[in-house]
Amino acid sequence: MKIRMLCESDAGAFLQLRKLVNEETTFMLREPDENAMLAQQQLEQFLSQPPHDHLLILVAEHDERLVGFLIGERGVRHRNRSRLGIVVGILQAFTGQGIGTQLFRAMEDWAHQQGILRLELTVMTHNQAAVTLYTKCGFEIEGTMRRTMLIDGDYIDEYMMAKLLS
C-alpha cells in the first residue's frame, strides 16, 4: 500500500474513486450525483494552485489502483487557518486493512509542516467503524449534532470530532 499526494496523472482515477466510494456507502455527505461536480472542482483547484498549503489530497494506491483518499481543507481566513477539515473515503473492499490509519498519519505530518493545530471532521453516529478509526487516530467526540441529514427517509445524527496537535 502506498500513500501519496495526488498528482495530475491521477485525475481520471481520482474522480472514479470518488464516484465509487459514494455509490458504495451512505456514510458520505453527498449523494453520488451531487459529488461529481465537487470532486472535479477540488481536483482542478488542487492541481492548479501549488504549493498546497490550503488543500491536501492524499490517495492510497494498491497495485497501481487508487483505493482510498483523504482530503483536508484548511481554513482560508486568518482567524481559522490553524484548522483543517477532513473527509476520508476508502473502497469497501479495502476497509479494515490499516489504510485509514496510514492516510491520517500522512495528513498529520503535512499538518505539522503547515502549522495546523486543529483537525476536525464529522461522522454519522451509527458509522461505528469510522468512529473507531478516528478515535484510534486520537480524535475525540466534541459533541453530537442532532438530525443533520436525511438519508433514506431517516434523520441521522453526527458526531463532531477533533484532534488538537501540539
Secondary structure, 3 states (H helix, E strand, C coil): CEEEECCHHHHHHHHHHHHHHHHHCCCCCCCHHHHHHHHHHHHHHHHHCCCCCCEEEEEEEECCEEEEEEEEEECCCHHHCCEEEEEEEECHHHCCCCHHHHHHHHHHHHHHHHCCCEEEEEEECCCHHHHHHHHHCCCEEEEEEEEEEEECCEEEEEEEEEEECC
